[in-house]
Amino acid sequence: MRINECFAPDAMSAPTARRERMAGWRNAMTAAMLLASVPAVAFAQWLGADDAFLPSPVRTVSTVPANGDVNPYGVAFVPKNFETGSGPLKHGDILISNFNNSANLQGTGTTIVRAPASGSPSVFFQGKTGLGLSTALGTLQYGFVVVGNAPTSDGTSATAKPGSLLVIDNHGKLIQTIANEWIQYPWDMALVDRGDRAITFVTNALNGTVSRLDFQVTSSGLTLLSAKTIASGYVHRGDPVALFVAPTGLVYDDERDLLYVASTGDNAVFAIPGAANTQTDNGQGFIAYQDDVHLHGALALAQAPNGHLLVSNNDTVNSDPNQPSEIVEFTKDGSFVKELSVDPGQGGSFGMAVRLINDQAIFAAVDDNTSTLIVWTLNLP
């Protein structure tokens, strides 16, 4: 059974939920039949004598802070090596960036919400009016949170400004604003943390490129060492619903030095070879996954514990009302595995993140139709 077959549906129609439950029972019965042939001692050693077998219930958390920001975009975990200091963040917390303000104007949200492992969410960061905090959200072990600032003045792409990367300390205080020609409306980001060094890959909605920015990291902040455009040529345009249809999600494969890029307008996931070291613009790279049956505006990207890639879909491209707000799982050689809907309406899936904690995988994804974070906890062998 694949890991993602344990993902439970949430916010579905009753018939869909019943079908999912029946499928779950069939999977469980199949597993039970297989396990019946395994000696009890061997099974206990495989699972762990004190480990639970059943998955935890799906957890749904509101991402709306006191100021009314909506439309959650970015999702990031606070990892074990993050220097929390005396600030409010704890290891295992989930951070969520809000893109819209209380009037639901895109590119104007100002808050990052902290969702602890248990208990109520709270505001970790609140910036000045009109920031627009995008899907570009990550952490560095020095105790910094980095988030993309992608602003508009009226909620439309016509007033979009290039924006920046904001560096926030572990107390929720803004310490740096990084703006330059390689940051052109940071739609999403892959942050590679190497201690005293960090690589930041950024997708730019204004010009359809991917930038690589190399930083030195110290306790006082980030210093830019070099920057380069490493990919270009992706579809990029303003959109009245999605604000921008442009390259978005990024996943970096350190072992193969490959950067995966989800391009919404091209409705495909591309791969950029030699991403951490290339000194040239590789164009779009090569297609890693293209699937008009299951992709409907490829958006954010994440990597599952089994090595598969997960891509959300915004339903503005190749829309299918029978497959709303889907997160699609596929292998790195381009084979479809499974899909999961996070909302019965279209346009709900966006940012997501995965974390391994001991023998558990935690998968968190936003539903920006309802401004909630959905969290699945899966027990692993």
C-alpha positions in Angstrom: 0.0 0.0 0.0 1.4 3.4 -0.9 1.8 6.0 1.8 -0.7 8.4 0.1 -3.4 5.8 0.1 -3.8 6.5 3.8 -4.6 10.2 3.1 -8.2 10.8 4.3 -10.5 13.1 2.2 -11.8 16.2 3.8 -14.5 18.7 2.9 -15.9 16.4 0.2 -19.5 15.8 -1.0 -21.3 12.9 0.8 -21.2 10.5 -2.1 -17.5 11.1 -2.7 -16.8 10.6 1.0 -18.7 7.4 1.0 -16.7 6.1 -2.0 -13.5 7.1 -0.3 -14.5 5.3 2.9 -15.4 2.2 1.0 -12.1 2.3 -0.8 -10.4 2.7 2.5 -12.2 -0.3 4.0 -11.2 -2.4 0.9 -7.6 -1.3 1.4 -7.8 -2.1 5.1 -9.3 -5.6 4.5 -6.6 -6.4 1.9 -3.9 -5.3 4.4 -5.6 -7.3 7.1 -5.6 -10.5 5.0 -1.9 -10.0 4.2 -1.0 -9.3 7.8 -2.9 -12.4 8.9 -0.2 -14.5 7.4 2.6 -12.7 9.3 3.6 -14.0 12.7 2.5 -11.7 15.5 6.1 -11.4 16.8 7.4 -10.4 13.4 4.6 -7.8 12.9 5.3 -6.3 16.3 9.0 -5.9 15.4 8.1 -4.4 12.1 5.6 -1.8 13.5 7.1 -1.4 17.0 5.5 -2.8 20.1 4.1 0.6 21.3 3.3 2.2 18.0 -0.2 2.8 16.9 -1.4 1.2 13.6 -4.4 3.4 12.9 -3.7 6.9 11.3 -4.6 10.0 13.3 -7.8 11.9 12.5 -7.5 14.6 9.9 -7.0 18.0 11.6 -8.4 21.2 10.1 -7.1 24.5 11.4 -8.4 28.0 10.5 -5.7 30.2 9.0 -7.7 33.4 9.5 -6.0 35.8 12.0 -7.6 38.6 14.0 -7.0 41.1 11.1 -9.1 38.9 8.8 -6.5 37.9 6.2 -7.6 35.1 4.0 -6.4 33.0 1.0 -3.5 31.0 2.6 -0.7 30.2 0.2 2.6 29.1 1.6 3.1 26.2 4.0 6.3 25.4 5.9 7.3 23.3 8.9 9.6 24.5 11.7 12.3 21.7 11.6 14.3 20.2 14.5 17.5 22.1 13.7 15.7 25.5 13.7 17.1 27.8 16.4 13.9 28.8 18.2 15.6 30.8 20.9 13.1 32.5 23.3 10.7 33.2 20.5 7.2 31.7 20.1 8.1 29.0 17.5 8.5 25.4 18.5 9.9 22.5 16.5 7.0 20.9 14.5 5.0 24.1 14.2 3.5 24.7 10.8 3.7 28.2 9.3 1.1 29.5 6.8 1.4 32.8 4.8 -1.7 34.7 3.9 -1.9 36.4 0.4 -5.2 38.3 0.7 -6.4 40.9 3.2 -9.8 40.9 5.0 -11.4 42.5 1.9 -10.1 39.5 -0.1 -7.9 41.6 -2.3 -5.0 39.5 -3.7 -1.5 40.5 -3.0 -2.4 42.4 0.1 -2.2 39.9 3.0 0.3 40.7 5.7 0.3 37.7 8.2 2.1 34.4 8.8 0.0 32.2 11.1 1.6 29.6 13.4 -0.2 26.3 13.8 1.3 24.4 16.7 1.2 20.6 16.9 -1.7 21.0 19.3 -3.7 23.9 20.5 -5.0 27.0 18.7 -3.2 28.9 15.9 -1.7 32.3 16.5 -0.1 35.1 14.5 3.7 34.7 14.2 4.3 37.7 12.0 2.2 40.7 10.9 3.8 43.2 8.5 2.9 46.5 7.0 -0.3 47.0 4.9 -0.3 45.6 1.4 2.6 43.1 1.5 1.0 40.2 -0.2 2.7 37.1 1.3 3.0 34.5 -1.4 3.6 30.7 -1.5 7.4 31.4 -1.2 7.8 30.4 2.5 10.7 28.6 4.2 13.0 28.4 7.2 16.7 28.5 7.9 18.3 26.8 10.8 19.9 30.0 12.1 16.3 30.9 13.2 15.1 32.8 10.2 11.8 32.6 8.3 11.9 33.7 4.7 8.8 34.6 2.8 8.0 36.1 -0.6 6.4 39.6 -0.7 4.3 39.8 -3.9 2.2 43.0 -3.6 -0.6 44.6 -5.5 -2.3 47.9 -4.7 -5.9 46.9 -5.8 -5.9 43.1 -5.9 -5.2 42.9 -9.7 -2.2 41.9 -11.7 -2.2 45.3 -13.4 -0.8 46.9 -10.2 1.6 44.1 -9.2 5.1 45.3 -8.1 8.3 43.1 -8.3 8.3 42.5 -4.5 11.0 41.0 -2.4 12.1 38.3 0.0 11.5 39.2 3.7 13.7 37.7 6.4 12.0 37.4 9.8 13.8 36.3 13.0 12.5 33.7 15.4 10.6 36.4 17.4 8.5 37.4 14.4 10.5 40.6 13.7 11.4 41.7 10.2 15.1 42.1 10.0 15.8 42.2 6.2 14.1 43.0 2.9 15.9 41.6 -0.1 15.0 43.1 -3.5 16.9 43.0 -6.8 16.5 42.3 -10.5 16.3 38.5 -9.9 13.2 38.8 -7.8 10.3 39.7 -10.0 7.1 38.9 -8.0 8.3 35.8 -6.1 5.4 33.3 -6.7 7.1 30.4 -4.9 10.5 29.3 -3.6 12.7 26.3 -2.8 15.0 27.2 0.1 18.1 24.9 0.4 19.6 25.2 3.9 23.3 24.4 4.2 24.0 26.1 7.5 26.4 29.0 6.7 25.2 29.0 3.1 21.7 28.9 1.6 20.5 28.6 -2.0 17.2 30.2 -2.8 15.4 29.2 -6.0 12.6 31.6 -6.9 9.9 31.5 -9.5 9.0 34.9 -10.9 5.5 35.6 -12.0 6.3 38.9 -13.8 8.7 37.4 -16.4 8.3 33.6 -16.2 11.8 32.8 -15.0 13.5 30.9 -12.2 16.3 32.6 -10.3 19.0 31.1 -8.1 20.3 33.3 -5.3 23.2 32.2 -3.2 23.5 33.6 0.3 25.9 33.6 3.2 24.0 33.1 6.4 25.1 34.4 9.8 23.2 35.2 13.0 22.7 38.7 11.8 21.0 37.8 8.5 21.6 36.9 4.8 24.3 38.4 2.5 23.9 37.9 -1.3 26.9 36.2 -2.8 25.7 35.6 -6.4 22.5 35.4 -8.5 21.6 33.9 -11.8 18.6 33.3 -14.0 18.7 29.5 -14.5 15.4 28.9 -16.3 13.0 30.9 -18.5 10.3 30.7 -21.1 7.4 29.5 -19.0 3.9 30.9 -19.7 3.3 33.9 -17.5 0.3 36.2 -17.7 -2.1 38.1 -15.5 -5.4 36.3 -14.6 -8.6 37.8 -13.2 -9.1 34.8 -10.9 -5.6 33.4 -10.1 -4.0 36.9 -10.3 -1.1 35.2 -12.2 -0.7 32.1 -14.3 3.0 31.6 -14.1 5.7 29.1 -12.9 5.1 28.4 -9.3 6.1 25.3 -7.3 9.7 24.2 -6.8 11.3 21.0 -5.4 15.1 20.6 -5.3 16.5 17.1 -5.6 20.0 17.4 -3.9 21.2 13.9 -4.9 20.7 14.5 -8.6 21.1 18.3 -8.6 17.7 18.6 -10.3 15.2 21.4 -9.7 11.6 20.5 -10.5 9.4 23.4 -11.6 5.6 23.4 -11.8 4.5 25.7 -14.6 0.7 26.5 -14.3 0.2 27.9 -17.8 2.2 25.1 -19.5 0.3 22.6 -17.3 3.4 20.5 -16.7 6.3 19.9 -14.3 9.8 20.6 -15.8 13.2 19.7 -14.5 16.3 21.9 -14.6 19.6 19.9 -14.5 22.6 21.1 -12.6 20.4 23.7 -10.9 22.8 24.5 -8.0 25.8 25.1 -10.1 24.7 26.0 -13.7 25.9 29.3 -15.0 23.6 29.4 -17.9 19.9 29.8 -18.6 18.5 26.3 -19.3 15.2 27.6 -20.8 12.3 25.4 -19.6 14.5 22.4 -19.0 13.0 19.1 -19.8 9.4 17.8 -19.1 9.3 15.6 -16.0 5.5 15.1 -15.9 2.8 16.1 -18.2 -0.7 14.7 -17.8 -3.8 16.4 -19.2 -6.0 13.8 -17.6 -4.9 14.7 -14.0 -3.2 18.1 -14.2 -5.4 21.2 -14.2 -3.0 24.1 -13.7 0.0 22.6 -12.0 0.9 24.8 -9.1 2.8 24.1 -5.8 5.2 21.2 -5.4 6.3 19.0 -2.5 8.2 15.7 -2.1 6.6 12.8 -0.3 8.6 10.4 2.0 8.4 7.7 -0.7 10.3 10.0 -3.1 7.3 10.8 -5.2 6.3 14.4 -6.0 3.1 16.1 -5.1 1.6 18.9 -7.2 -1.4 21.0 -6.4 -3.7 22.3 -9.2 -5.4 25.7 -9.3 -8.1 24.7 -11.9 -7.5 27.7 -14.2 -5.9 25.6 -16.9 -7.5 22.4 -18.4 -10.2 22.7 -15.8 -12.3 19.7 -15.0 -15.3 20.1 -12.6 -15.1 16.4 -11.8 -11.6 16.8 -10.4 -11.7 20.0 -8.2 -8.8 21.2 -6.1 -6.7 18.1 -6.6 -3.3 17.3 -5.3 -1.6 14.8 -7.7 1.1 12.3 -6.7 3.5 11.1 -9.4 6.8 9.4 -9.7 10.0 11.2 -10.7 10.0 9.2 -13.9 6.6 10.8 -14.8 4.0 8.1 -13.9 0.7 9.0 -12.2 0.1 7.4 -8.8 -2.9 9.0 -7.1 -4.9 12.2 -6.6 -6.6 13.8 -3.6 -9.2 16.6 -3.6 -9.0 19.1 -0.7 -12.2 20.9 -1.5 -15.4 20.1 -3.5 -15.1 23.4 -5.3 -12.5 24.4 -7.7 -9.4 26.5 -7.0 -8.9 25.4 -3.3 -5.5 23.6 -3.5 -2.3 25.6 -3.2 0.7 25.4 -0.8 1.6 22.2 1.0 4.5 20.7 2.9 5.6 17.3 4.3 7.6 16.4 7.4 8.9 13.2 8.9 8.9 12.9 12.7 10.2 9.6 14.0 7.9 7.0 12.6 5.3 9.5 11.3 4.8 11.5 8.2 2.9 14.7 8.5 1.3 16.2 5.4 -0.1 19.7 5.5 -2.0 21.4 2.7 -4.1 24.6 2.5 -7.6 24.9 1.2 -7.7 28.6 0.2 -11.4 28.4 -0.6 -12.2 28.0 3.1 -8.9 29.5 4.5 -8.0 26.4 6.4 -5.0 24.1 6.8 -5.6 20.4 6.6 -3.1 18.1 8.4 -2.8 14.4 7.9 -0.6 12.3 10.3 0.4 8.8 9.0 2.2 6.1 10.9 5.1 4.6 9.0 6.8 1.3 9.3 
